[in-house]
Amino acid sequence: MTEQAQLNAVLRSIRRIMRAVDIQSKQVTKAVGLTVPQVVILKTIKDNGPTTSKRLAEGANLSPATVVTILDKLEAKRLVERRRDTRDRRVVYTSLTDAGEEALRTAPPLLHHAFSARFDRLSPERRRQIIEALEDVAEMMGAKDMEAAPVLHAASLESIAEAT
């Protein structure tokens, strides 16, 4: 295979990944009117119970500022509620409302769940090779240090604020 053919194969694979993520993101939005990051935050709250923004940020691997923006939108949709701790008013806990629970029940499975099951079946050596290759690709694309949650969702640079 020539160098150009190899490059084209890599670029086609990247494009297929981006397309799969984009299609899945649109399916989630169409099904429940939420972005994938919003669903991830709802799921994190469901898994952990009432929790602070800091713990949500850690659990979803997102910045605290991004989590607060997502929570503001989820609260406006009445999918979550925030309450101050009775002993320490500086601490705010977020919990799901009944509508938030229903949104999670009706949301389609996220793309990373299917990927995770397949990835888990690979040998440890093959997983390491894939991780190293993808980290190299991220670095080549100038994306090595970008914030990214361990879920598959699409958001262009212009629409990051809308996606959150």
Chimera marker file (.cmm) of the C-alpha trace (Angstrom):
<marker_set name="trace">
<marker id="1" x="0.000" y="0.000" z="0.000" r="1" g="1" b="0" radius="0.5"/>
<marker id="2" x="1.404" y="3.419" z="-0.929" r="1" g="1" b="0" radius="0.5"/>
<marker id="3" x="1.826" y="6.195" z="1.632" r="1" g="1" b="0" radius="0.5"/>
<marker id="4" x="-1.091" y="8.094" z="0.044" r="1" g="1" b="0" radius="0.5"/>
<marker id="5" x="-3.301" y="4.994" z="0.187" r="1" g="1" b="0" radius="0.5"/>
<marker id="6" x="-2.388" y="4.514" z="3.855" r="1" g="1" b="0" radius="0.5"/>
<marker id="7" x="-3.228" y="8.147" z="4.630" r="1" g="1" b="0" radius="0.5"/>
<marker id="8" x="-6.540" y="7.830" z="2.773" r="1" g="1" b="0" radius="0.5"/>
<marker id="9" x="-7.377" y="4.673" z="4.738" r="1" g="1" b="0" radius="0.5"/>
<marker id="10" x="-6.713" y="6.470" z="8.040" r="1" g="1" b="0" radius="0.5"/>
<marker id="11" x="-8.743" y="9.522" z="7.015" r="1" g="1" b="0" radius="0.5"/>
<marker id="12" x="-11.668" y="7.322" z="5.879" r="1" g="1" b="0" radius="0.5"/>
<marker id="13" x="-11.616" y="5.505" z="9.227" r="1" g="1" b="0" radius="0.5"/>
<marker id="14" x="-11.597" y="8.795" z="11.151" r="1" g="1" b="0" radius="0.5"/>
<marker id="15" x="-14.489" y="10.070" z="9.019" r="1" g="1" b="0" radius="0.5"/>
<marker id="16" x="-16.502" y="6.869" z="9.603" r="1" g="1" b="0" radius="0.5"/>
<marker id="17" x="-15.975" y="7.232" z="13.365" r="1" g="1" b="0" radius="0.5"/>
<marker id="18" x="-17.039" y="10.888" z="13.252" r="1" g="1" b="0" radius="0.5"/>
<marker id="19" x="-20.115" y="9.990" z="11.186" r="1" g="1" b="0" radius="0.5"/>
<marker id="20" x="-21.154" y="7.191" z="13.558" r="1" g="1" b="0" radius="0.5"/>
<marker id="21" x="-20.831" y="9.541" z="16.536" r="1" g="1" b="0" radius="0.5"/>
<marker id="22" x="-22.759" y="12.299" z="14.752" r="1" g="1" b="0" radius="0.5"/>
<marker id="23" x="-25.602" y="9.963" z="13.753" r="1" g="1" b="0" radius="0.5"/>
<marker id="24" x="-25.868" y="8.597" z="17.285" r="1" g="1" b="0" radius="0.5"/>
<marker id="25" x="-25.876" y="12.099" z="18.779" r="1" g="1" b="0" radius="0.5"/>
<marker id="26" x="-28.736" y="13.089" z="16.477" r="1" g="1" b="0" radius="0.5"/>
<marker id="27" x="-30.680" y="9.941" z="17.422" r="1" g="1" b="0" radius="0.5"/>
<marker id="28" x="-30.374" y="10.767" z="21.128" r="1" g="1" b="0" radius="0.5"/>
<marker id="29" x="-31.435" y="14.375" z="20.550" r="1" g="1" b="0" radius="0.5"/>
<marker id="30" x="-34.413" y="13.273" z="18.415" r="1" g="1" b="0" radius="0.5"/>
<marker id="31" x="-35.511" y="10.619" z="20.926" r="1" g="1" b="0" radius="0.5"/>
<marker id="32" x="-35.341" y="12.651" z="24.143" r="1" g="1" b="0" radius="0.5"/>
<marker id="33" x="-34.560" y="16.253" z="23.174" r="1" g="1" b="0" radius="0.5"/>
<marker id="34" x="-31.236" y="16.145" z="25.021" r="1" g="1" b="0" radius="0.5"/>
<marker id="35" x="-27.610" y="16.160" z="24.001" r="1" g="1" b="0" radius="0.5"/>
<marker id="36" x="-25.360" y="13.216" z="24.795" r="1" g="1" b="0" radius="0.5"/>
<marker id="37" x="-23.472" y="15.215" z="27.475" r="1" g="1" b="0" radius="0.5"/>
<marker id="38" x="-26.819" y="16.011" z="29.128" r="1" g="1" b="0" radius="0.5"/>
<marker id="39" x="-27.735" y="12.306" z="29.134" r="1" g="1" b="0" radius="0.5"/>
<marker id="40" x="-24.309" y="11.470" z="30.576" r="1" g="1" b="0" radius="0.5"/>
<marker id="41" x="-24.864" y="13.926" z="33.440" r="1" g="1" b="0" radius="0.5"/>
<marker id="42" x="-28.341" y="12.514" z="34.129" r="1" g="1" b="0" radius="0.5"/>
<marker id="43" x="-26.902" y="8.977" z="34.140" r="1" g="1" b="0" radius="0.5"/>
<marker id="44" x="-24.090" y="10.018" z="36.480" r="1" g="1" b="0" radius="0.5"/>
<marker id="45" x="-26.628" y="11.509" z="38.905" r="1" g="1" b="0" radius="0.5"/>
<marker id="46" x="-28.755" y="8.365" z="38.696" r="1" g="1" b="0" radius="0.5"/>
<marker id="47" x="-25.733" y="6.142" z="39.376" r="1" g="1" b="0" radius="0.5"/>
<marker id="48" x="-24.455" y="8.246" z="42.311" r="1" g="1" b="0" radius="0.5"/>
<marker id="49" x="-27.628" y="9.714" z="43.802" r="1" g="1" b="0" radius="0.5"/>
<marker id="50" x="-27.741" y="13.361" z="44.876" r="1" g="1" b="0" radius="0.5"/>
<marker id="51" x="-24.297" y="14.730" z="44.217" r="1" g="1" b="0" radius="0.5"/>
<marker id="52" x="-22.264" y="17.917" z="43.955" r="1" g="1" b="0" radius="0.5"/>
<marker id="53" x="-21.159" y="19.569" z="40.720" r="1" g="1" b="0" radius="0.5"/>
<marker id="54" x="-17.552" y="18.752" z="41.561" r="1" g="1" b="0" radius="0.5"/>
<marker id="55" x="-18.300" y="15.045" z="41.862" r="1" g="1" b="0" radius="0.5"/>
<marker id="56" x="-20.366" y="15.162" z="38.665" r="1" g="1" b="0" radius="0.5"/>
<marker id="57" x="-17.446" y="16.759" z="36.822" r="1" g="1" b="0" radius="0.5"/>
<marker id="58" x="-15.118" y="14.046" z="38.084" r="1" g="1" b="0" radius="0.5"/>
<marker id="59" x="-17.586" y="11.247" z="37.273" r="1" g="1" b="0" radius="0.5"/>
<marker id="60" x="-18.299" y="12.514" z="33.752" r="1" g="1" b="0" radius="0.5"/>
<marker id="61" x="-14.721" y="13.665" z="33.053" r="1" g="1" b="0" radius="0.5"/>
<marker id="62" x="-15.905" y="17.163" z="32.185" r="1" g="1" b="0" radius="0.5"/>
<marker id="63" x="-14.786" y="20.523" z="33.501" r="1" g="1" b="0" radius="0.5"/>
<marker id="64" x="-16.764" y="21.969" z="36.424" r="1" g="1" b="0" radius="0.5"/>
<marker id="65" x="-17.764" y="24.953" z="34.252" r="1" g="1" b="0" radius="0.5"/>
<marker id="66" x="-19.162" y="22.628" z="31.573" r="1" g="1" b="0" radius="0.5"/>
<marker id="67" x="-21.100" y="20.660" z="34.185" r="1" g="1" b="0" radius="0.5"/>
<marker id="68" x="-22.649" y="23.831" z="35.648" r="1" g="1" b="0" radius="0.5"/>
<marker id="69" x="-23.785" y="24.918" z="32.168" r="1" g="1" b="0" radius="0.5"/>
<marker id="70" x="-25.309" y="21.479" z="31.546" r="1" g="1" b="0" radius="0.5"/>
<marker id="71" x="-27.030" y="21.529" z="34.957" r="1" g="1" b="0" radius="0.5"/>
<marker id="72" x="-28.486" y="24.973" z="34.275" r="1" g="1" b="0" radius="0.5"/>
<marker id="73" x="-30.091" y="23.626" z="31.094" r="1" g="1" b="0" radius="0.5"/>
<marker id="74" x="-31.300" y="20.427" z="32.760" r="1" g="1" b="0" radius="0.5"/>
<marker id="75" x="-32.763" y="22.429" z="35.644" r="1" g="1" b="0" radius="0.5"/>
<marker id="76" x="-34.561" y="24.735" z="33.199" r="1" g="1" b="0" radius="0.5"/>
<marker id="77" x="-36.113" y="21.603" z="31.659" r="1" g="1" b="0" radius="0.5"/>
<marker id="78" x="-37.031" y="20.414" z="35.168" r="1" g="1" b="0" radius="0.5"/>
<marker id="79" x="-35.017" y="17.217" z="34.784" r="1" g="1" b="0" radius="0.5"/>
<marker id="80" x="-32.850" y="17.920" z="37.828" r="1" g="1" b="0" radius="0.5"/>
<marker id="81" x="-33.205" y="19.926" z="40.982" r="1" g="1" b="0" radius="0.5"/>
<marker id="82" x="-30.494" y="21.517" z="43.085" r="1" g="1" b="0" radius="0.5"/>
<marker id="83" x="-30.681" y="21.886" z="46.844" r="1" g="1" b="0" radius="0.5"/>
<marker id="84" x="-28.286" y="23.463" z="49.319" r="1" g="1" b="0" radius="0.5"/>
<marker id="85" x="-26.926" y="21.322" z="52.112" r="1" g="1" b="0" radius="0.5"/>
<marker id="86" x="-28.696" y="22.181" z="55.377" r="1" g="1" b="0" radius="0.5"/>
<marker id="87" x="-25.438" y="22.090" z="57.351" r="1" g="1" b="0" radius="0.5"/>
<marker id="88" x="-23.156" y="23.841" z="54.851" r="1" g="1" b="0" radius="0.5"/>
<marker id="89" x="-24.972" y="26.297" z="52.563" r="1" g="1" b="0" radius="0.5"/>
<marker id="90" x="-21.946" y="26.431" z="50.236" r="1" g="1" b="0" radius="0.5"/>
<marker id="91" x="-22.584" y="22.827" z="49.186" r="1" g="1" b="0" radius="0.5"/>
<marker id="92" x="-25.254" y="22.207" z="46.540" r="1" g="1" b="0" radius="0.5"/>
<marker id="93" x="-26.575" y="18.745" z="45.725" r="1" g="1" b="0" radius="0.5"/>
<marker id="94" x="-28.183" y="17.889" z="42.397" r="1" g="1" b="0" radius="0.5"/>
<marker id="95" x="-30.721" y="15.093" z="42.077" r="1" g="1" b="0" radius="0.5"/>
<marker id="96" x="-32.974" y="13.749" z="39.351" r="1" g="1" b="0" radius="0.5"/>
<marker id="97" x="-36.617" y="14.675" z="39.159" r="1" g="1" b="0" radius="0.5"/>
<marker id="98" x="-39.247" y="12.179" z="38.003" r="1" g="1" b="0" radius="0.5"/>
<marker id="99" x="-39.026" y="13.790" z="34.557" r="1" g="1" b="0" radius="0.5"/>
<marker id="100" x="-35.249" y="13.261" z="34.577" r="1" g="1" b="0" radius="0.5"/>
<marker id="101" x="-35.719" y="9.583" z="35.436" r="1" g="1" b="0" radius="0.5"/>
<marker id="102" x="-38.229" y="9.261" z="32.577" r="1" g="1" b="0" radius="0.5"/>
<marker id="103" x="-35.847" y="10.961" z="30.126" r="1" g="1" b="0" radius="0.5"/>
<marker id="104" x="-33.168" y="8.412" z="31.027" r="1" g="1" b="0" radius="0.5"/>
<marker id="105" x="-35.598" y="5.517" z="30.609" r="1" g="1" b="0" radius="0.5"/>
<marker id="106" x="-36.542" y="6.649" z="27.097" r="1" g="1" b="0" radius="0.5"/>
<marker id="107" x="-33.038" y="7.615" z="25.916" r="1" g="1" b="0" radius="0.5"/>
<marker id="108" x="-31.465" y="5.186" z="23.433" r="1" g="1" b="0" radius="0.5"/>
<marker id="109" x="-28.275" y="3.400" z="24.525" r="1" g="1" b="0" radius="0.5"/>
<marker id="110" x="-25.164" y="5.498" z="23.972" r="1" g="1" b="0" radius="0.5"/>
<marker id="111" x="-22.697" y="4.439" z="21.287" r="1" g="1" b="0" radius="0.5"/>
<marker id="112" x="-19.883" y="3.911" z="23.760" r="1" g="1" b="0" radius="0.5"/>
<marker id="113" x="-21.777" y="1.047" z="25.424" r="1" g="1" b="0" radius="0.5"/>
<marker id="114" x="-21.621" y="-1.129" z="22.284" r="1" g="1" b="0" radius="0.5"/>
<marker id="115" x="-18.007" y="-0.113" z="21.725" r="1" g="1" b="0" radius="0.5"/>
<marker id="116" x="-17.136" y="-0.945" z="25.327" r="1" g="1" b="0" radius="0.5"/>
<marker id="117" x="-18.501" y="-4.479" z="25.039" r="1" g="1" b="0" radius="0.5"/>
<marker id="118" x="-16.447" y="-5.145" z="21.905" r="1" g="1" b="0" radius="0.5"/>
<marker id="119" x="-13.330" y="-3.489" z="23.329" r="1" g="1" b="0" radius="0.5"/>
<marker id="120" x="-13.559" y="-5.625" z="26.486" r="1" g="1" b="0" radius="0.5"/>
<marker id="121" x="-13.399" y="-8.790" z="24.375" r="1" g="1" b="0" radius="0.5"/>
<marker id="122" x="-9.994" y="-7.809" z="22.935" r="1" g="1" b="0" radius="0.5"/>
<marker id="123" x="-6.760" y="-9.072" z="24.419" r="1" g="1" b="0" radius="0.5"/>
<marker id="124" x="-4.927" y="-6.675" z="26.763" r="1" g="1" b="0" radius="0.5"/>
<marker id="125" x="-2.146" y="-6.319" z="24.167" r="1" g="1" b="0" radius="0.5"/>
<marker id="126" x="-4.592" y="-5.389" z="21.379" r="1" g="1" b="0" radius="0.5"/>
<marker id="127" x="-6.333" y="-2.856" z="23.663" r="1" g="1" b="0" radius="0.5"/>
<marker id="128" x="-2.957" y="-1.284" z="24.473" r="1" g="1" b="0" radius="0.5"/>
<marker id="129" x="-2.121" y="-1.053" z="20.752" r="1" g="1" b="0" radius="0.5"/>
<marker id="130" x="-5.438" y="0.651" z="19.993" r="1" g="1" b="0" radius="0.5"/>
<marker id="131" x="-5.000" y="3.108" z="22.866" r="1" g="1" b="0" radius="0.5"/>
<marker id="132" x="-1.505" y="4.013" z="21.722" r="1" g="1" b="0" radius="0.5"/>
<marker id="133" x="-2.593" y="4.407" z="18.094" r="1" g="1" b="0" radius="0.5"/>
<marker id="134" x="-5.570" y="6.608" z="18.977" r="1" g="1" b="0" radius="0.5"/>
<marker id="135" x="-3.469" y="8.747" z="21.313" r="1" g="1" b="0" radius="0.5"/>
<marker id="136" x="-1.014" y="9.230" z="18.428" r="1" g="1" b="0" radius="0.5"/>
<marker id="137" x="-3.869" y="10.186" z="16.085" r="1" g="1" b="0" radius="0.5"/>
<marker id="138" x="-5.250" y="12.666" z="18.649" r="1" g="1" b="0" radius="0.5"/>
<marker id="139" x="-1.828" y="14.244" z="18.955" r="1" g="1" b="0" radius="0.5"/>
<marker id="140" x="-1.396" y="14.428" z="15.155" r="1" g="1" b="0" radius="0.5"/>
<marker id="141" x="-4.761" y="16.196" z="14.960" r="1" g="1" b="0" radius="0.5"/>
<marker id="142" x="-3.767" y="18.708" z="17.635" r="1" g="1" b="0" radius="0.5"/>
<marker id="143" x="-6.351" y="17.314" z="20.037" r="1" g="1" b="0" radius="0.5"/>
<marker id="144" x="-4.103" y="15.670" z="22.625" r="1" g="1" b="0" radius="0.5"/>
<marker id="145" x="-4.992" y="18.020" z="25.495" r="1" g="1" b="0" radius="0.5"/>
<marker id="146" x="-8.669" y="18.667" z="24.653" r="1" g="1" b="0" radius="0.5"/>
<marker id="147" x="-11.248" y="17.956" z="27.349" r="1" g="1" b="0" radius="0.5"/>
<marker id="148" x="-13.122" y="14.766" z="26.556" r="1" g="1" b="0" radius="0.5"/>
<marker id="149" x="-15.476" y="12.576" z="28.501" r="1" g="1" b="0" radius="0.5"/>
<marker id="150" x="-15.176" y="8.803" z="28.006" r="1" g="1" b="0" radius="0.5"/>
<marker id="151" x="-18.373" y="8.747" z="25.970" r="1" g="1" b="0" radius="0.5"/>
<marker id="152" x="-18.939" y="9.120" z="22.277" r="1" g="1" b="0" radius="0.5"/>
<marker id="153" x="-20.762" y="12.266" z="21.269" r="1" g="1" b="0" radius="0.5"/>
<marker id="154" x="-20.331" y="14.902" z="18.609" r="1" g="1" b="0" radius="0.5"/>
<marker id="155" x="-20.079" y="18.645" z="19.047" r="1" g="1" b="0" radius="0.5"/>
<marker id="156" x="-18.408" y="21.086" z="16.708" r="1" g="1" b="0" radius="0.5"/>
<marker id="157" x="-16.315" y="23.857" z="18.175" r="1" g="1" b="0" radius="0.5"/>
<marker id="158" x="-19.053" y="26.379" z="17.338" r="1" g="1" b="0" radius="0.5"/>
<marker id="159" x="-21.752" y="24.327" z="19.015" r="1" g="1" b="0" radius="0.5"/>
<marker id="160" x="-20.002" y="23.266" z="22.232" r="1" g="1" b="0" radius="0.5"/>
<marker id="161" x="-22.091" y="25.743" z="24.242" r="1" g="1" b="0" radius="0.5"/>
<marker id="162" x="-25.279" y="24.385" z="22.629" r="1" g="1" b="0" radius="0.5"/>
<marker id="163" x="-24.218" y="20.770" z="23.141" r="1" g="1" b="0" radius="0.5"/>
<marker id="164" x="-23.771" y="21.327" z="26.842" r="1" g="1" b="0" radius="0.5"/>
<link id1="1" id2="2" r="1" g="1" b="0" radius="0.2"/>
<link id1="2" id2="3" r="1" g="1" b="0" radius="0.2"/>
<link id1="3" id2="4" r="1" g="1" b="0" radius="0.2"/>
<link id1="4" id2="5" r="1" g="1" b="0" radius="0.2"/>
<link id1="5" id2="6" r="1" g="1" b="0" radius="0.2"/>
<link id1="6" id2="7" r="1" g="1" b="0" radius="0.2"/>
<link id1="7" id2="8" r="1" g="1" b="0" radius="0.2"/>
<link id1="8" id2="9" r="1" g="1" b="0" radius="0.2"/>
<link id1="9" id2="10" r="1" g="1" b="0" radius="0.2"/>
<link id1="10" id2="11" r="1" g="1" b="0" radius="0.2"/>
<link id1="11" id2="12" r="1" g="1" b="0" radius="0.2"/>
<link id1="12" id2="13" r="1" g="1" b="0" radius="0.2"/>
<link id1="13" id2="14" r="1" g="1" b="0" radius="0.2"/>
<link id1="14" id2="15" r="1" g="1" b="0" radius="0.2"/>
<link id1="15" id2="16" r="1" g="1" b="0" radius="0.2"/>
<link id1="16" id2="17" r="1" g="1" b="0" radius="0.2"/>
<link id1="17" id2="18" r="1" g="1" b="0" radius="0.2"/>
<link id1="18" id2="19" r="1" g="1" b="0" radius="0.2"/>
<link id1="19" id2="20" r="1" g="1" b="0" radius="0.2"/>
<link id1="20" id2="21" r="1" g="1" b="0" radius="0.2"/>
<link id1="21" id2="22" r="1" g="1" b="0" radius="0.2"/>
<link id1="22" id2="23" r="1" g="1" b="0" radius="0.2"/>
<link id1="23" id2="24" r="1" g="1" b="0" radius="0.2"/>
<link id1="24" id2="25" r="1" g="1" b="0" radius="0.2"/>
<link id1="25" id2="26" r="1" g="1" b="0" radius="0.2"/>
<link id1="26" id2="27" r="1" g="1" b="0" radius="0.2"/>
<link id1="27" id2="28" r="1" g="1" b="0" radius="0.2"/>
<link id1="28" id2="29" r="1" g="1" b="0" radius="0.2"/>
<link id1="29" id2="30" r="1" g="1" b="0" radius="0.2"/>
<link id1="30" id2="31" r="1" g="1" b="0" radius="0.2"/>
<link id1="31" id2="32" r="1" g="1" b="0" radius="0.2"/>
<link id1="32" id2="33" r="1" g="1" b="0" radius="0.2"/>
<link id1="33" id2="34" r="1" g="1" b="0" radius="0.2"/>
<link id1="34" id2="35" r="1" g="1" b="0" radius="0.2"/>
<link id1="35" id2="36" r="1" g="1" b="0" radius="0.2"/>
<link id1="36" id2="37" r="1" g="1" b="0" radius="0.2"/>
<link id1="37" id2="38" r="1" g="1" b="0" radius="0.2"/>
<link id1="38" id2="39" r="1" g="1" b="0" radius="0.2"/>
<link id1="39" id2="40" r="1" g="1" b="0" radius="0.2"/>
<link id1="40" id2="41" r="1" g="1" b="0" radius="0.2"/>
<link id1="41" id2="42" r="1" g="1" b="0" radius="0.2"/>
<link id1="42" id2="43" r="1" g="1" b="0" radius="0.2"/>
<link id1="43" id2="44" r="1" g="1" b="0" radius="0.2"/>
<link id1="44" id2="45" r="1" g="1" b="0" radius="0.2"/>
<link id1="45" id2="46" r="1" g="1" b="0" radius="0.2"/>
<link id1="46" id2="47" r="1" g="1" b="0" radius="0.2"/>
<link id1="47" id2="48" r="1" g="1" b="0" radius="0.2"/>
<link id1="48" id2="49" r="1" g="1" b="0" radius="0.2"/>
<link id1="49" id2="50" r="1" g="1" b="0" radius="0.2"/>
<link id1="50" id2="51" r="1" g="1" b="0" radius="0.2"/>
<link id1="51" id2="52" r="1" g="1" b="0" radius="0.2"/>
<link id1="52" id2="53" r="1" g="1" b="0" radius="0.2"/>
<link id1="53" id2="54" r="1" g="1" b="0" radius="0.2"/>
<link id1="54" id2="55" r="1" g="1" b="0" radius="0.2"/>
<link id1="55" id2="56" r="1" g="1" b="0" radius="0.2"/>
<link id1="56" id2="57" r="1" g="1" b="0" radius="0.2"/>
<link id1="57" id2="58" r="1" g="1" b="0" radius="0.2"/>
<link id1="58" id2="59" r="1" g="1" b="0" radius="0.2"/>
<link id1="59" id2="60" r="1" g="1" b="0" radius="0.2"/>
<link id1="60" id2="61" r="1" g="1" b="0" radius="0.2"/>
<link id1="61" id2="62" r="1" g="1" b="0" radius="0.2"/>
<link id1="62" id2="63" r="1" g="1" b="0" radius="0.2"/>
<link id1="63" id2="64" r="1" g="1" b="0" radius="0.2"/>
<link id1="64" id2="65" r="1" g="1" b="0" radius="0.2"/>
<link id1="65" id2="66" r="1" g="1" b="0" radius="0.2"/>
<link id1="66" id2="67" r="1" g="1" b="0" radius="0.2"/>
<link id1="67" id2="68" r="1" g="1" b="0" radius="0.2"/>
<link id1="68" id2="69" r="1" g="1" b="0" radius="0.2"/>
<link id1="69" id2="70" r="1" g="1" b="0" radius="0.2"/>
<link id1="70" id2="71" r="1" g="1" b="0" radius="0.2"/>
<link id1="71" id2="72" r="1" g="1" b="0" radius="0.2"/>
<link id1="72" id2="73" r="1" g="1" b="0" radius="0.2"/>
<link id1="73" id2="74" r="1" g="1" b="0" radius="0.2"/>
<link id1="74" id2="75" r="1" g="1" b="0" radius="0.2"/>
<link id1="75" id2="76" r="1" g="1" b="0" radius="0.2"/>
<link id1="76" id2="77" r="1" g="1" b="0" radius="0.2"/>
<link id1="77" id2="78" r="1" g="1" b="0" radius="0.2"/>
<link id1="78" id2="79" r="1" g="1" b="0" radius="0.2"/>
<link id1="79" id2="80" r="1" g="1" b="0" radius="0.2"/>
<link id1="80" id2="81" r="1" g="1" b="0" radius="0.2"/>
<link id1="81" id2="82" r="1" g="1" b="0" radius="0.2"/>
<link id1="82" id2="83" r="1" g="1" b="0" radius="0.2"/>
<link id1="83" id2="84" r="1" g="1" b="0" radius="0.2"/>
<link id1="84" id2="85" r="1" g="1" b="0" radius="0.2"/>
<link id1="85" id2="86" r="1" g="1" b="0" radius="0.2"/>
<link id1="86" id2="87" r="1" g="1" b="0" radius="0.2"/>
<link id1="87" id2="88" r="1" g="1" b="0" radius="0.2"/>
<link id1="88" id2="89" r="1" g="1" b="0" radius="0.2"/>
<link id1="89" id2="90" r="1" g="1" b="0" radius="0.2"/>
<link id1="90" id2="91" r="1" g="1" b="0" radius="0.2"/>
<link id1="91" id2="92" r="1" g="1" b="0" radius="0.2"/>
<link id1="92" id2="93" r="1" g="1" b="0" radius="0.2"/>
<link id1="93" id2="94" r="1" g="1" b="0" radius="0.2"/>
<link id1="94" id2="95" r="1" g="1" b="0" radius="0.2"/>
<link id1="95" id2="96" r="1" g="1" b="0" radius="0.2"/>
<link id1="96" id2="97" r="1" g="1" b="0" radius="0.2"/>
<link id1="97" id2="98" r="1" g="1" b="0" radius="0.2"/>
<link id1="98" id2="99" r="1" g="1" b="0" radius="0.2"/>
<link id1="99" id2="100" r="1" g="1" b="0" radius="0.2"/>
<link id1="100" id2="101" r="1" g="1" b="0" radius="0.2"/>
<link id1="101" id2="102" r="1" g="1" b="0" radius="0.2"/>
<link id1="102" id2="103" r="1" g="1" b="0" radius="0.2"/>
<link id1="103" id2="104" r="1" g="1" b="0" radius="0.2"/>
<link id1="104" id2="105" r="1" g="1" b="0" radius="0.2"/>
<link id1="105" id2="106" r="1" g="1" b="0" radius="0.2"/>
<link id1="106" id2="107" r="1" g="1" b="0" radius="0.2"/>
<link id1="107" id2="108" r="1" g="1" b="0" radius="0.2"/>
<link id1="108" id2="109" r="1" g="1" b="0" radius="0.2"/>
<link id1="109" id2="110" r="1" g="1" b="0" radius="0.2"/>
<link id1="110" id2="111" r="1" g="1" b="0" radius="0.2"/>
<link id1="111" id2="112" r="1" g="1" b="0" radius="0.2"/>
<link id1="112" id2="113" r="1" g="1" b="0" radius="0.2"/>
<link id1="113" id2="114" r="1" g="1" b="0" radius="0.2"/>
<link id1="114" id2="115" r="1" g="1" b="0" radius="0.2"/>
<link id1="115" id2="116" r="1" g="1" b="0" radius="0.2"/>
<link id1="116" id2="117" r="1" g="1" b="0" radius="0.2"/>
<link id1="117" id2="118" r="1" g="1" b="0" radius="0.2"/>
<link id1="118" id2="119" r="1" g="1" b="0" radius="0.2"/>
<link id1="119" id2="120" r="1" g="1" b="0" radius="0.2"/>
<link id1="120" id2="121" r="1" g="1" b="0" radius="0.2"/>
<link id1="121" id2="122" r="1" g="1" b="0" radius="0.2"/>
<link id1="122" id2="123" r="1" g="1" b="0" radius="0.2"/>
<link id1="123" id2="124" r="1" g="1" b="0" radius="0.2"/>
<link id1="124" id2="125" r="1" g="1" b="0" radius="0.2"/>
<link id1="125" id2="126" r="1" g="1" b="0" radius="0.2"/>
<link id1="126" id2="127" r="1" g="1" b="0" radius="0.2"/>
<link id1="127" id2="128" r="1" g="1" b="0" radius="0.2"/>
<link id1="128" id2="129" r="1" g="1" b="0" radius="0.2"/>
<link id1="129" id2="130" r="1" g="1" b="0" radius="0.2"/>
<link id1="130" id2="131" r="1" g="1" b="0" radius="0.2"/>
<link id1="131" id2="132" r="1" g="1" b="0" radius="0.2"/>
<link id1="132" id2="133" r="1" g="1" b="0" radius="0.2"/>
<link id1="133" id2="134" r="1" g="1" b="0" radius="0.2"/>
<link id1="134" id2="135" r="1" g="1" b="0" radius="0.2"/>
<link id1="135" id2="136" r="1" g="1" b="0" radius="0.2"/>
<link id1="136" id2="137" r="1" g="1" b="0" radius="0.2"/>
<link id1="137" id2="138" r="1" g="1" b="0" radius="0.2"/>
<link id1="138" id2="139" r="1" g="1" b="0" radius="0.2"/>
<link id1="139" id2="140" r="1" g="1" b="0" radius="0.2"/>
<link id1="140" id2="141" r="1" g="1" b="0" radius="0.2"/>
<link id1="141" id2="142" r="1" g="1" b="0" radius="0.2"/>
<link id1="142" id2="143" r="1" g="1" b="0" radius="0.2"/>
<link id1="143" id2="144" r="1" g="1" b="0" radius="0.2"/>
<link id1="144" id2="145" r="1" g="1" b="0" radius="0.2"/>
<link id1="145" id2="146" r="1" g="1" b="0" radius="0.2"/>
<link id1="146" id2="147" r="1" g="1" b="0" radius="0.2"/>
<link id1="147" id2="148" r="1" g="1" b="0" radius="0.2"/>
<link id1="148" id2="149" r="1" g="1" b="0" radius="0.2"/>
<link id1="149" id2="150" r="1" g="1" b="0" radius="0.2"/>
<link id1="150" id2="151" r="1" g="1" b="0" radius="0.2"/>
<link id1="151" id2="152" r="1" g="1" b="0" radius="0.2"/>
<link id1="152" id2="153" r="1" g="1" b="0" radius="0.2"/>
<link id1="153" id2="154" r="1" g="1" b="0" radius="0.2"/>
<link id1="154" id2="155" r="1" g="1" b="0" radius="0.2"/>
<link id1="155" id2="156" r="1" g="1" b="0" radius="0.2"/>
<link id1="156" id2="157" r="1" g="1" b="0" radius="0.2"/>
<link id1="157" id2="158" r="1" g="1" b="0" radius="0.2"/>
<link id1="158" id2="159" r="1" g="1" b="0" radius="0.2"/>
<link id1="159" id2="160" r="1" g="1" b="0" radius="0.2"/>
<link id1="160" id2="161" r="1" g="1" b="0" radius="0.2"/>
<link id1="161" id2="162" r="1" g="1" b="0" radius="0.2"/>
<link id1="162" id2="163" r="1" g="1" b="0" radius="0.2"/>
<link id1="163" id2="164" r="1" g="1" b="0" radius="0.2"/>
</marker_set>
